[in-house]
Amino acid sequence: MSESLGSGAPRSPRSPQTTLRQQLAELRGPAAVPHPLDARALAALAANPGCRRRALLDGAGVDKTALAAKLGSPAAFGQSQFAFMRGNAFEAKVKADGGRELLRLLGIEEPGAVRVPDLAAAGPEGRAARTALALREATAAGGWALLDHPMLALEVAGSPAYLEPDAVVVHPDGRWTVVEIKSFPMIDGSADASKVGAAARQAAVYVLALERVAAVTEGAEVAHSVLLVCPKDFSNLPTASVVDVRKQLSVTRRQLTRLTRIEDIAAELPEGVTFDVEGCSAEQLTAAVESVPHAYAPECLSSCELAFHCRERARAAGAVEALGRSVRGELGGLTTVGDVLAAARGEAGDPDDPTVAALRRAQALRGEAIACR
């Protein structure tokens, strides 16, 4: 994090001692507290690795919810206060009495045989270091251990992200298992597939972060199956299911590797750009946001606070990405809706291009259908 931005094209006279951390603080605003990058945001970021805008804003800790509201395109999703309180209450029940219910789901009837280390420390860096030490000590001891809300660190595009899973269980054989506690019900042994998938993608980020610690811990191995704990049927009784996250882990690892490093994105910004929500006008913030390329897709609407702003810009530019990634892939070199319509009408495009030929055929069939009405 002390690496300077000297590499790349020169932007302006800047002190060689200026660090990336300092530059990101300037982008965020002098009075703004960094917005934490959690596993849910990382999973969404990994799903769209080509979006430099999200990578930079998340890396700088910009509050995208406040930014979207200032831009006039507030996010229309998020967890309700009721759902948040219900989730906290269920997690408290699962972890009550030293985690008795959680340990019961693991087949441990006597909580006294399980170590529950104190993970308190100053700041996220201190907590991450304390967690790593507790994991090493528990593995060396060769017994059961329950880490409640451990702190894990993962480097994302050159910037550290601190992640806090619900729990991590250390087995006597040295295996580490991530525990995800969710408040959606598991009815007759199964839960909503989309919610389970989202939980699996989130858990895969935790597994990836744990692997960094396990790599330097003798005898440790991170399980690629996580324990998903949910309410049973329509009761508040906890039940659990083992979820294999190897596929999500592979995708997340590959996508995070493809992310452009944050210092490379920051080096291309015009001088004076800032995302200070409190200190800038809507016009200044709009210009700042537009100075960073985005990669909008309809899937962003369920995972990114700036999705409505980016969709508006994509539609205004006539970008085919607004129609979906699959459509974009089918259209090849045609990047705007105007180009597509011109090619379909025979006004532009190479007739030998299969995409252009298909569009013209579709236009002819449409004309025939209208004529037969």
Residue, then its C-alpha position, 0 to 999 in steps of 0.5 A: m500500500s506504500e507503492s507510489l503511482g510513478s508507473g504509467a503515463p505522467r499526469s501532473p507534478r505529484s510527490p513521489q512519496t504520495t501513496l495509493r492510500q493517500q490518493l484514494a483518501e483524496l478521491r473519497g473526500p477529506a471528511a469521508v469515512p471509508h465505506p467498507l468493502d464486504a464480501r457481498a460487494l466483492a462477489a458483485l465486483a467479481a461478477n463484472p470485472g471489466c467495470r473500472r468505475r466500480a473497482l475504483l469507487d469500491g477500492a477508495g471506499v466511496d459510499k455509492t449509495a450516497l453518491a447515487a442519491k446525489l447524482g439523482s439516481p438512488a439505488a432501489f434495492g437493499q435489505s429492509q430494516f425488518a429483515f436486518m433485525r430478523g437476521n441479527a436476532f436469528e444469528a444471536k440465537v444460533k450463537a447463544d450459550g457459546g454457540r450451542e445450537l451451531l455446535r449441535l449442527l456440527g455434531i458437538e453436544e458439549p460446547g465446553a470442549v470447543r475453544v472460542p478465542d477472543l478476537a478483539a483488536a484495534g482496527p481491521e488490520g489488528r483484528a485480521a492479524r489476531t484472527a490469523l494468530a487464533l487460526r494458527e493456535a487452534t490448528a496447532a492445538g488439534g481440537w475444535a475451535l469456533l471463531d465468532h466474526p473473525m476478520l479476514a484480509l484479501e487484496v483486491a485490485g491492489s487494495p486490501a479488503y477486510l471481510e467478516p464472515d459469521a463464523v469459522v470452525v476449526h476441526p481437530d484435523g486442521r480443516w477450516t469451515v466457513v459458516e454462513i448464517k442466513s434468515f431465509p427459511m429452509i423448507d423441507g430441506s431446501a431453500d430458495a435457489s437464488k438466495v442459496g446461490a448468492a450466499a454461496r458466492q459470498a461464502a466463496v470470497y471468505v474461503l478465498a481469503l482464508e486460503r491466504v492464511a492457510a497457505v502459511t499455517e502448517g497442517a491447515e486446510v480450508a474446506h471447499s464446502v461451507l455450512l449454511v445455517c437457516p431457520k427450519d421450515f416456518s420456525n426459528l429453529p436452526t437447521a443446516s446444509v452443506v453447500d459446495v462452493r468450488k464452482q463459485l470459488s473458481v469463478t471468483r478467483r478468476q474474476l478477481t485476478r482479471l480486475t485492473r489494479i486500482e493504481d492503474i485506474a487512478a493514474e488515468l484520472p484527470e487532475g482534481v477528480t474527487f468523489d467527495v459527496e459532501g463537498c461537491s455539487a451534483e454536476q461535479l460528481t457527475a463529471a467525476v463519475e463519467s471520467v471513469p469507464h463503466a461496464y453496465a449490464p442489466e445484472c448490475l441492477s440487483s448488485c450495484e448502487l450506481a446501476f440506474h445512473c449507468r443504465e441511463r448513460a448507456r441508454a443515452a449513448g445507445a450502447v447495446e450493453a444495455l440490452g444484456r451481455s448475451v445480446r452484446g456478444e451476438l452483435g459482434g462489432l456493432t456497438t450501438v443500437g443505431d449501428v444495429l438498426a442501420a445494418a438491419r436496414g441495409e444502410a451500413g455494415d458488410p453484407d458478408d458479415p454473418t451478424v449483418a446478414a442475420l439482422r437483414r434477414a430478420q428485418a425482411l421477415r419482420g417486413e413480411a409479417i407486417a405486410c401480411r396483417 
